[in-house]
Amino acid sequence: MRLGKDLVAAVATPLVLSILAEGESYGYAISKRVTELSGGELEWDDGMLYPLLHRLERLGHVDAAWSVAETGRKRKHYTITEQGLAFLAEQRQQWEVVVRTLKKVWHDEGPTEGERR
């Protein structure tokens, strides 16, 4: 199943901040973690992830610092800030309302189209 762009965009910020709340990370590792957490159903490309990370950095939700990996390659590592943690807490509360509401409507639905026939 392929998720729509609007839904992917809506979950991107809380998902990235939640991953960074687990610990410091860099772009490729964040992307791999998203794929892992979603069982392969969410796959982000660089064109989606890095603009988001730059925006979160601009907003003060993450800090970034360059380092050199064991391979000698430079990597930009991201860390969630206190402001980012507070924002994530707000996002989590909002998403819990959305999920709870959707569960109610989906569990309280009447017969499906096929069952009505």
N, CA, C and O atoms as CSV, one atom per row, in Angstrom:
chain,resi,resn,atom,element,x,y,z
A,1,MET,N,N,0.847,-1.175,0.000
A,1,MET,CA,C,0.000,0.000,0.000
A,1,MET,C,C,0.894,1.240,0.000
A,1,MET,O,O,1.906,1.291,0.699
A,2,ARG,N,N,0.513,2.213,-0.776
A,2,ARG,CA,C,1.276,3.459,-0.855
A,2,ARG,C,C,0.505,4.547,-0.119
A,2,ARG,O,O,-0.668,4.784,-0.407
A,3,LEU,N,N,1.164,5.212,0.835
A,3,LEU,CA,C,0.523,6.277,1.595
A,3,LEU,C,C,0.534,7.568,0.790
A,3,LEU,O,O,1.495,7.869,0.082
A,4,GLY,N,N,-0.550,8.324,0.911
A,4,GLY,CA,C,-0.653,9.588,0.211
A,4,GLY,C,C,0.336,10.616,0.737
A,4,GLY,O,O,0.746,10.561,1.897
A,5,LYS,N,N,0.713,11.546,-0.116
A,5,LYS,CA,C,1.691,12.580,0.243
A,5,LYS,C,C,1.237,13.407,1.436
A,5,LYS,O,O,2.047,13.752,2.297
A,6,ASP,N,N,-0.050,13.727,1.495
A,6,ASP,CA,C,-0.553,14.548,2.598
A,6,ASP,C,C,-0.386,13.845,3.937
A,6,ASP,O,O,-0.006,14.466,4.930
A,7,LEU,N,N,-0.670,12.552,3.961
A,7,LEU,CA,C,-0.535,11.794,5.202
A,7,LEU,C,C,0.935,11.668,5.601
A,7,LEU,O,O,1.275,11.819,6.774
A,8,VAL,N,N,1.795,11.397,4.642
A,8,VAL,CA,C,3.232,11.297,4.918
A,8,VAL,C,C,3.749,12.626,5.459
A,8,VAL,O,O,4.515,12.649,6.423
A,9,ALA,N,N,3.339,13.722,4.849
A,9,ALA,CA,C,3.770,15.044,5.306
A,9,ALA,C,C,3.269,15.329,6.725
A,9,ALA,O,O,3.979,15.931,7.531
A,10,ALA,N,N,2.055,14.896,7.020
A,10,ALA,CA,C,1.477,15.157,8.339
A,10,ALA,C,C,2.224,14.425,9.454
A,10,ALA,O,O,2.362,14.953,10.558
A,11,VAL,N,N,2.702,13.219,9.174
A,11,VAL,CA,C,3.368,12.443,10.223
A,11,VAL,C,C,4.875,12.691,10.286
A,11,VAL,O,O,5.527,12.254,11.235
A,12,ALA,N,N,5.427,13.371,9.312
A,12,ALA,CA,C,6.878,13.512,9.214
A,12,ALA,C,C,7.499,14.180,10.438
A,12,ALA,O,O,8.458,13.651,11.000
A,13,THR,N,N,6.985,15.309,10.856
A,13,THR,CA,C,7.589,16.035,11.973
A,13,THR,C,C,7.539,15.237,13.271
A,13,THR,O,O,8.579,15.052,13.904
A,14,PRO,N,N,6.358,14.753,13.694
A,14,PRO,CA,C,6.372,13.999,14.957
A,14,PRO,C,C,7.192,12.708,14.871
A,14,PRO,O,O,7.760,12.269,15.871
A,15,LEU,N,N,7.256,12.111,13.706
A,15,LEU,CA,C,8.024,10.880,13.554
A,15,LEU,C,C,9.526,11.153,13.682
A,15,LEU,O,O,10.226,10.442,14.403
A,16,VAL,N,N,10.015,12.170,12.994
A,16,VAL,CA,C,11.440,12.502,13.066
A,16,VAL,C,C,11.816,12.939,14.481
A,16,VAL,O,O,12.848,12.520,15.006
A,17,LEU,N,N,10.990,13.775,15.098
A,17,LEU,CA,C,11.294,14.212,16.463
A,17,LEU,C,C,11.273,13.034,17.437
A,17,LEU,O,O,12.081,12.985,18.364
A,18,SER,N,N,10.365,12.097,17.236
A,18,SER,CA,C,10.309,10.912,18.104
A,18,SER,C,C,11.569,10.061,17.949
A,18,SER,O,O,12.101,9.545,18.932
A,19,ILE,N,N,12.035,9.922,16.730
A,19,ILE,CA,C,13.271,9.170,16.491
A,19,ILE,C,C,14.448,9.874,17.154
A,19,ILE,O,O,15.296,9.224,17.765
A,20,LEU,N,N,14.504,11.191,17.039
A,20,LEU,CA,C,15.598,11.930,17.660
A,20,LEU,C,C,15.481,11.936,19.185
A,20,LEU,O,O,16.487,12.089,19.878
A,21,ALA,N,N,14.279,11.772,19.709
A,21,ALA,CA,C,14.105,11.669,21.157
A,21,ALA,C,C,14.735,10.377,21.677
A,21,ALA,O,O,15.064,10.281,22.859
A,22,GLU,N,N,14.906,9.378,20.795
A,22,GLU,CA,C,15.583,8.133,21.164
A,22,GLU,C,C,17.098,8.338,21.277
A,22,GLU,O,O,17.789,7.586,21.963
A,23,GLY,N,N,17.597,9.368,20.592
A,23,GLY,CA,C,19.031,9.656,20.622
A,23,GLY,C,C,19.483,10.341,19.351
A,23,GLY,O,O,18.758,10.377,18.357
A,24,GLU,N,N,20.689,10.885,19.391
A,24,GLU,CA,C,21.280,11.587,18.252
A,24,GLU,C,C,21.310,10.675,17.025
A,24,GLU,O,O,21.495,9.464,17.139
A,25,SER,N,N,21.126,11.275,15.861
A,25,SER,CA,C,21.151,10.481,14.640
A,25,SER,C,C,21.504,11.369,13.459
A,25,SER,O,O,21.623,12.586,13.597
A,26,TYR,N,N,21.670,10.753,12.301
A,26,TYR,CA,C,21.961,11.480,11.066
A,26,TYR,C,C,20.942,11.059,10.013
A,26,TYR,O,O,20.226,10.074,10.194
A,27,GLY,N,N,20.879,11.801,8.923
A,27,GLY,CA,C,19.821,11.646,7.931
A,27,GLY,C,C,19.563,10.231,7.456
A,27,GLY,O,O,18.428,9.759,7.511
A,28,TYR,N,N,20.596,9.547,6.989
A,28,TYR,CA,C,20.407,8.198,6.460
A,28,TYR,C,C,19.875,7.254,7.539
A,28,TYR,O,O,19.000,6.432,7.268
A,29,ALA,N,N,20.398,7.370,8.753
A,29,ALA,CA,C,19.947,6.503,9.848
A,29,ALA,C,C,18.494,6.800,10.215
A,29,ALA,O,O,17.740,5.885,10.548
A,30,ILE,N,N,18.100,8.066,10.158
A,30,ILE,CA,C,16.711,8.434,10.436
A,30,ILE,C,C,15.805,7.802,9.387
A,30,ILE,O,O,14.772,7.219,9.717
A,31,SER,N,N,16.194,7.921,8.133
A,31,SER,CA,C,15.417,7.344,7.037
A,31,SER,C,C,15.278,5.828,7.202
A,31,SER,O,O,14.192,5.280,7.014
A,32,LYS,N,N,16.372,5.155,7.551
A,32,LYS,CA,C,16.334,3.707,7.771
A,32,LYS,C,C,15.423,3.350,8.946
A,32,LYS,O,O,14.710,2.348,8.897
A,33,ARG,N,N,15.445,4.158,9.991
A,33,ARG,CA,C,14.615,3.899,11.182
A,33,ARG,C,C,13.132,4.041,10.832
A,33,ARG,O,O,12.308,3.260,11.306
A,34,VAL,N,N,12.791,5.025,10.011
A,34,VAL,CA,C,11.409,5.204,9.558
A,34,VAL,C,C,10.957,3.951,8.802
A,34,VAL,O,O,9.870,3.427,9.044
A,35,THR,N,N,11.796,3.487,7.897
A,35,THR,CA,C,11.473,2.288,7.117
A,35,THR,C,C,11.294,1.085,8.039
A,35,THR,O,O,10.359,0.300,7.881
A,36,GLU,N,N,12.200,0.952,9.001
A,36,GLU,CA,C,12.141,-0.157,9.960
A,36,GLU,C,C,10.863,-0.097,10.804
A,36,GLU,O,O,10.160,-1.099,10.942
A,37,LEU,N,N,10.568,1.065,11.362
A,37,LEU,CA,C,9.390,1.223,12.219
A,37,LEU,C,C,8.088,0.959,11.478
A,37,LEU,O,O,7.128,0.453,12.060
A,38,SER,N,N,8.055,1.302,10.188
A,38,SER,CA,C,6.832,1.153,9.403
A,38,SER,C,C,6.745,-0.192,8.698
A,38,SER,O,O,5.820,-0.430,7.921
A,39,GLY,N,N,7.690,-1.057,8.962
A,39,GLY,CA,C,7.694,-2.342,8.275
A,39,GLY,C,C,7.869,-2.188,6.778
A,39,GLY,O,O,7.385,-3.013,6.003
A,40,GLY,N,N,8.559,-1.138,6.369
A,40,GLY,CA,C,8.838,-0.906,4.953
A,40,GLY,C,C,7.754,-0.149,4.210
A,40,GLY,O,O,7.876,0.085,3.008
A,41,GLU,N,N,6.694,0.238,4.907
A,41,GLU,CA,C,5.596,0.931,4.223
A,41,GLU,C,C,5.823,2.433,4.077
A,41,GLU,O,O,5.174,3.081,3.256
A,42,LEU,N,N,6.734,2.984,4.864
A,42,LEU,CA,C,7.117,4.390,4.724
A,42,LEU,C,C,8.576,4.425,4.307
A,42,LEU,O,O,9.445,3.952,5.038
A,43,GLU,N,N,8.842,4.973,3.156
A,43,GLU,CA,C,10.213,5.145,2.700
A,43,GLU,C,C,10.364,6.580,2.236
A,43,GLU,O,O,9.651,7.038,1.342
A,44,TRP,N,N,11.299,7.280,2.853
A,44,TRP,CA,C,11.506,8.684,2.525
A,44,TRP,C,C,12.760,8.843,1.689
A,44,TRP,O,O,13.756,8.148,1.888
A,45,ASP,N,N,12.690,9.770,0.752
A,45,ASP,CA,C,13.891,10.092,-0.006
A,45,ASP,C,C,14.523,11.353,0.576
A,45,ASP,O,O,13.930,12.023,1.422
A,46,ASP,N,N,15.720,11.664,0.118
A,46,ASP,CA,C,16.452,12.832,0.626
A,46,ASP,C,C,15.682,14.120,0.419
A,46,ASP,O,O,15.766,15.036,1.238
A,47,GLY,N,N,14.931,14.197,-0.675
A,47,GLY,CA,C,14.180,15.405,-0.994
A,47,GLY,C,C,13.062,15.696,-0.019
A,47,GLY,O,O,12.546,16.812,0.016
A,48,MET,N,N,12.685,14.721,0.765
A,48,MET,CA,C,11.645,14.927,1.769
A,48,MET,C,C,12.257,15.114,3.151
A,48,MET,O,O,11.823,15.980,3.911
A,49,LEU,N,N,13.270,14.301,3.481
A,49,LEU,CA,C,13.830,14.300,4.829
A,49,LEU,C,C,14.675,15.528,5.134
A,49,LEU,O,O,14.478,16.173,6.164
A,50,TYR,N,N,15.612,15.860,4.256
A,50,TYR,CA,C,16.547,16.935,4.585
A,50,TYR,C,C,15.898,18.317,4.675
A,50,TYR,O,O,16.269,19.088,5.560
A,51,PRO,N,N,14.957,18.666,3.813
A,51,PRO,CA,C,14.268,19.948,4.029
A,51,PRO,C,C,13.543,19.988,5.387
A,51,PRO,O,O,13.495,21.030,6.040
A,52,LEU,N,N,12.986,18.854,5.796
A,52,LEU,CA,C,12.324,18.795,7.105
A,52,LEU,C,C,13.339,18.998,8.227
A,52,LEU,O,O,13.091,19.775,9.149
A,53,LEU,N,N,14.470,18.314,8.159
A,53,LEU,CA,C,15.502,18.479,9.188
A,53,LEU,C,C,16.003,19.923,9.246
A,53,LEU,O,O,16.226,20.462,10.330
A,54,HIS,N,N,16.179,20.542,8.088
A,54,HIS,CA,C,16.631,21.942,8.063
A,54,HIS,C,C,15.579,22.866,8.666
A,54,HIS,O,O,15.913,23.816,9.374
A,55,ARG,N,N,14.305,22.587,8.384
A,55,ARG,CA,C,13.233,23.402,8.960
A,55,ARG,C,C,13.188,23.235,10.469
A,55,ARG,O,O,13.047,24.218,11.197
A,56,LEU,N,N,13.306,21.995,10.951
A,56,LEU,CA,C,13.295,21.742,12.397
A,56,LEU,C,C,14.480,22.416,13.077
A,56,LEU,O,O,14.370,22.886,14.210
A,57,GLU,N,N,15.607,22.460,12.384
A,57,GLU,CA,C,16.787,23.152,12.924
A,57,GLU,C,C,16.536,24.662,12.985
A,57,GLU,O,O,16.848,25.310,13.984
A,58,ARG,N,N,15.975,25.209,11.917
A,58,ARG,CA,C,15.652,26.637,11.870
A,58,ARG,C,C,14.683,27.037,12.972
A,58,ARG,O,O,14.796,28.120,13.545
A,59,LEU,N,N,13.718,26.149,13.268
A,59,LEU,CA,C,12.716,26.419,14.297
A,59,LEU,C,C,13.247,26.223,15.711
A,59,LEU,O,O,12.575,26.574,16.681
A,60,GLY,N,N,14.438,25.668,15.832
A,60,GLY,CA,C,15.026,25.447,17.150
A,60,GLY,C,C,14.615,24.132,17.788
A,60,GLY,O,O,14.863,23.919,18.975
A,61,HIS,N,N,13.987,23.240,17.016
A,61,HIS,CA,C,13.559,21.948,17.557
A,61,HIS,C,C,14.691,20.922,17.550
A,61,HIS,O,O,14.660,19.961,18.319
A,62,VAL,N,N,15.691,21.119,16.687
A,62,VAL,CA,C,16.856,20.237,16.657
A,62,VAL,C,C,18.120,21.076,16.525
A,62,VAL,O,O,18.106,22.179,15.979
A,63,ASP,N,N,19.206,20.523,17.039
A,63,ASP,CA,C,20.538,21.079,16.824
A,63,ASP,C,C,21.257,20.144,15.862
A,63,ASP,O,O,20.967,18.948,15.810
A,64,ALA,N,N,22.194,20.693,15.104
A,64,ALA,CA,C,22.948,19.883,14.158
A,64,ALA,C,C,24.428,20.200,14.282
A,64,ALA,O,O,24.820,21.342,14.521
A,65,ALA,N,N,25.242,19.167,14.114
A,65,ALA,CA,C,26.687,19.344,14.150
A,65,ALA,C,C,27.332,18.350,13.186
A,65,ALA,O,O,26.902,17.201,13.080
A,66,TRP,N,N,28.353,18.804,12.498
A,66,TRP,CA,C,29.080,17.942,11.573
A,66,TRP,C,C,30.094,17.107,12.341
A,66,TRP,O,O,30.700,17.579,13.303
A,67,SER,N,N,30.274,15.869,11.910
A,67,SER,CA,C,31.308,14.998,12.459
A,67,SER,C,C,31.838,14.131,11.326
A,67,SER,O,O,31.265,14.084,10.237
A,68,VAL,N,N,32.929,13.455,11.599
A,68,VAL,CA,C,33.520,12.571,10.599
A,68,VAL,C,C,33.284,11.128,11.050
A,68,VAL,O,O,33.649,10.750,12.163
A,69,ALA,N,N,32.676,10.336,10.183
A,69,ALA,CA,C,32.393,8.932,10.476
A,69,ALA,C,C,33.678,8.113,10.403
A,69,ALA,O,O,34.707,8.602,9.936
A,70,GLU,N,N,33.615,6.872,10.864
A,70,GLU,CA,C,34.773,5.970,10.820
A,70,GLU,C,C,35.287,5.787,9.398
A,70,GLU,O,O,36.472,5.534,9.180
A,71,THR,N,N,34.385,5.919,8.439
A,71,THR,CA,C,34.762,5.759,7.027
A,71,THR,C,C,35.476,6.996,6.488
A,71,THR,O,O,35.975,6.984,5.362
A,72,GLY,N,N,35.527,8.065,7.289
A,72,GLY,CA,C,36.147,9.306,6.851
A,72,GLY,C,C,35.147,10.266,6.213
A,72,GLY,O,O,35.491,11.391,5.849
A,73,ARG,N,N,33.920,9.809,6.085
A,73,ARG,CA,C,32.873,10.629,5.462
A,73,ARG,C,C,32.267,11.586,6.499
A,73,ARG,O,O,32.029,11.213,7.647
A,74,LYS,N,N,32.025,12.822,6.064
A,74,LYS,CA,C,31.406,13.805,6.957
A,74,LYS,C,C,29.907,13.526,7.059
A,74,LYS,O,O,29.251,13.222,6.063
A,75,ARG,N,N,29.378,13.634,8.275
A,75,ARG,CA,C,27.944,13.448,8.518
A,75,ARG,C,C,27.444,14.545,9.429
A,75,ARG,O,O,28.125,14.971,10.362
A,76,LYS,N,N,26.234,14.991,9.133
A,76,LYS,CA,C,25.597,15.974,9.994
A,76,LYS,C,C,24.692,15.218,10.962
A,76,LYS,O,O,23.736,14.560,10.551
A,77,HIS,N,N,25.000,15.319,12.234
A,77,HIS,CA,C,24.227,14.639,13.265
A,77,HIS,C,C,23.216,15.611,13.875
A,77,HIS,O,O,23.511,16.786,14.095
A,78,TYR,N,N,22.028,15.093,14.140
A,78,TYR,CA,C,20.942,15.895,14.668
A,78,TYR,C,C,20.585,15.420,16.068
A,78,TYR,O,O,20.576,14.223,16.356
A,79,THR,N,N,20.288,16.395,16.940
A,79,THR,CA,C,19.892,16.131,18.314
A,79,THR,C,C,18.656,16.957,18.613
A,79,THR,O,O,18.587,18.129,18.244
A,80,ILE,N,N,17.675,16.354,19.279
A,80,ILE,CA,C,16.471,17.101,19.635
A,80,ILE,C,C,16.799,18.054,20.794
A,80,ILE,O,O,17.555,17.698,21.698
A,81,THR,N,N,16.241,19.236,20.763
A,81,THR,CA,C,16.449,20.236,21.818
A,81,THR,C,C,15.327,20.147,22.849
A,81,THR,O,O,14.350,19.422,22.658
A,82,GLU,N,N,15.475,20.882,23.926
A,82,GLU,CA,C,14.398,20.953,24.935
A,82,GLU,C,C,13.126,21.507,24.295
A,82,GLU,O,O,12.025,21.027,24.567
A,83,GLN,N,N,13.286,22.516,23.446
A,83,GLN,CA,C,12.141,23.086,22.727
A,83,GLN,C,C,11.507,22.030,21.831
A,83,GLN,O,O,10.283,21.949,21.727
A,84,GLY,N,N,12.334,21.229,21.190
A,84,GLY,CA,C,11.840,20.153,20.337
A,84,GLY,C,C,11.084,19.107,21.130
A,84,GLY,O,O,10.063,18.597,20.668
A,85,LEU,N,N,11.572,18.778,22.322
A,85,LEU,CA,C,10.876,17.816,23.185
A,85,LEU,C,C,9.509,18.346,23.610
A,85,LEU,O,O,8.530,17.600,23.646
A,86,ALA,N,N,9.449,19.635,23.931
A,86,ALA,CA,C,8.166,20.244,24.315
A,86,ALA,C,C,7.199,20.237,23.134
A,86,ALA,O,O,6.014,19.945,23.295
A,87,PHE,N,N,7.712,20.558,21.947
A,87,PHE,CA,C,6.875,20.549,20.754
A,87,PHE,C,C,6.393,19.136,20.451
A,87,PHE,O,O,5.237,18.938,20.077
A,88,LEU,N,N,7.275,18.154,20.613
A,88,LEU,CA,C,6.907,16.760,20.397
A,88,LEU,C,C,5.808,16.329,21.363
A,88,LEU,O,O,4.901,15.595,20.971
A,89,ALA,N,N,5.872,16.763,22.597
A,89,ALA,CA,C,4.833,16.427,23.582
A,89,ALA,C,C,3.473,16.968,23.130
A,89,ALA,O,O,2.455,16.289,23.259
A,90,GLU,N,N,3.466,18.188,22.604
A,90,GLU,CA,C,2.218,18.774,22.079
A,90,GLU,C,C,1.714,17.969,20.882
A,90,GLU,O,O,0.528,17.653,20.788
A,91,GLN,N,N,2.628,17.645,19.973
A,91,GLN,CA,C,2.268,16.874,18.786
A,91,GLN,C,C,1.704,15.516,19.180
A,91,GLN,O,O,0.735,15.044,18.585
A,92,ARG,N,N,2.300,14.900,20.166
A,92,ARG,CA,C,1.842,13.577,20.614
A,92,ARG,C,C,0.409,13.649,21.142
A,92,ARG,O,O,-0.417,12.792,20.828
A,93,GLN,N,N,0.121,14.668,21.940
A,93,GLN,CA,C,-1.242,14.836,22.457
A,93,GLN,C,C,-2.237,15.025,21.323
A,93,GLN,O,O,-3.327,14.453,21.346
A,94,GLN,N,N,-1.865,15.824,20.333
A,94,GLN,CA,C,-2.749,16.059,19.200
A,94,GLN,C,C,-2.987,14.774,18.407
A,94,GLN,O,O,-4.120,14.471,18.035
A,95,TRP,N,N,-1.918,14.023,18.149
A,95,TRP,CA,C,-2.050,12.782,17.396
A,95,TRP,C,C,-2.858,11.748,18.166
A,95,TRP,O,O,-3.590,10.964,17.563
A,96,GLU,N,N,-2.735,11.735,19.496
A,96,GLU,CA,C,-3.529,10.792,20.293
A,96,GLU,C,C,-5.020,11.077,20.138
A,96,GLU,O,O,-5.827,10.149,20.091
A,97,VAL,N,N,-5.390,12.355,20.059
A,97,VAL,CA,C,-6.791,12.722,19.824
A,97,VAL,C,C,-7.241,12.232,18.451
A,97,VAL,O,O,-8.327,11.670,18.312
A,98,VAL,N,N,-6.409,12.446,17.448
A,98,VAL,CA,C,-6.742,12.029,16.082
A,98,VAL,C,C,-6.910,10.514,16.021
A,98,VAL,O,O,-7.896,10.020,15.476
A,99,VAL,N,N,-5.960,9.785,16.571
A,99,VAL,CA,C,-6.007,8.315,16.535
A,99,VAL,C,C,-7.226,7.800,17.289
A,99,VAL,O,O,-7.933,6.918,16.802
A,100,ARG,N,N,-7.470,8.343,18.467
A,100,ARG,CA,C,-8.637,7.927,19.264
A,100,ARG,C,C,-9.931,8.168,18.497
A,100,ARG,O,O,-10.819,7.315,18.494
A,101,THR,N,N,-10.041,9.306,17.857
A,101,THR,CA,C,-11.244,9.653,17.106
A,101,THR,C,C,-11.426,8.730,15.906
A,101,THR,O,O,-12.530,8.247,15.656
A,102,LEU,N,N,-10.358,8.487,15.170
A,102,LEU,CA,C,-10.448,7.588,14.018
A,102,LEU,C,C,-10.826,6.171,14.449
A,102,LEU,O,O,-11.634,5.513,13.793
A,103,LYS,N,N,-10.245,5.707,15.542
A,103,LYS,CA,C,-10.581,4.368,16.028
A,103,LYS,C,C,-12.065,4.273,16.358
A,103,LYS,O,O,-12.707,3.265,16.064
A,104,LYS,N,N,-12.602,5.312,16.961
A,104,LYS,CA,C,-14.026,5.304,17.306
A,104,LYS,C,C,-14.889,5.236,16.056
A,104,LYS,O,O,-15.822,4.436,15.985
A,105,VAL,N,N,-14.590,6.049,15.101
A,105,VAL,CA,C,-15.425,6.086,13.901
A,105,VAL,C,C,-15.265,4.805,13.088
A,105,VAL,O,O,-16.237,4.312,12.516
A,106,TRP,N,N,-14.058,4.265,13.031
A,106,TRP,CA,C,-13.843,3.042,12.262
A,106,TRP,C,C,-14.414,1.816,12.969
A,106,TRP,O,O,-14.856,0.877,12.307
A,107,HIS,N,N,-14.413,1.807,14.286
A,107,HIS,CA,C,-14.964,0.672,15.036
A,107,HIS,C,C,-16.477,0.761,15.155
A,107,HIS,O,O,-17.150,-0.251,15.348
A,108,ASP,N,N,-17.005,1.961,15.043
A,108,ASP,CA,C,-18.449,2.155,15.183
A,108,ASP,C,C,-19.168,2.183,13.847
A,108,ASP,O,O,-20.370,2.442,13.796
A,109,GLU,N,N,-18.449,1.919,12.769
A,109,GLU,CA,C,-19.073,1.952,11.454
A,109,GLU,C,C,-20.091,0.826,11.326
A,109,GLU,O,O,-19.966,-0.231,11.943
A,110,GLY,N,N,-21.076,1.084,10.525
A,110,GLY,CA,C,-22.055,0.060,10.218
A,110,GLY,C,C,-21.475,-0.926,9.228
A,110,GLY,O,O,-20.256,-0.993,9.072
A,111,PRO,N,N,-22.309,-1.687,8.561
A,111,PRO,CA,C,-21.832,-2.659,7.597
A,111,PRO,C,C,-21.086,-1.980,6.444
A,111,PRO,O,O,-21.387,-0.847,6.068
A,112,THR,N,N,-20.112,-2.701,5.898
A,112,THR,CA,C,-19.382,-2.171,4.748
A,112,THR,C,C,-20.265,-2.274,3.509
A,112,THR,O,O,-21.328,-2.893,3.550
A,113,GLU,N,N,-19.837,-1.684,2.435
A,113,GLU,CA,C,-20.609,-1.695,1.174
A,113,GLU,C,C,-20.956,-3.130,0.771
A,113,GLU,O,O,-22.090,-3.425,0.396
A,114,GLY,N,N,-19.963,-4.011,0.855
A,114,GLY,CA,C,-20.188,-5.411,0.475
A,114,GLY,C,C,-21.175,-6.114,1.393
A,114,GLY,O,O,-21.936,-6.971,0.944
A,115,GLU,N,N,-21.172,-5.761,2.679
A,115,GLU,CA,C,-22.084,-6.408,3.639
A,115,GLU,C,C,-23.510,-5.914,3.490
A,115,GLU,O,O,-24.439,-6.605,3.906
A,116,ARG,N,N,-23.714,-4.738,2.909
A,116,ARG,CA,C,-25.057,-4.169,2.761
A,116,ARG,C,C,-25.837,-4.866,1.668
A,116,ARG,O,O,-27.066,-4.811,1.662
A,117,ARG,N,N,-25.166,-5.509,0.756
A,117,ARG,CA,C,-25.839,-6.112,-0.401
A,117,ARG,C,C,-26.542,-7.355,-0.052
A,117,ARG,O,O,-27.156,-7.981,-0.916
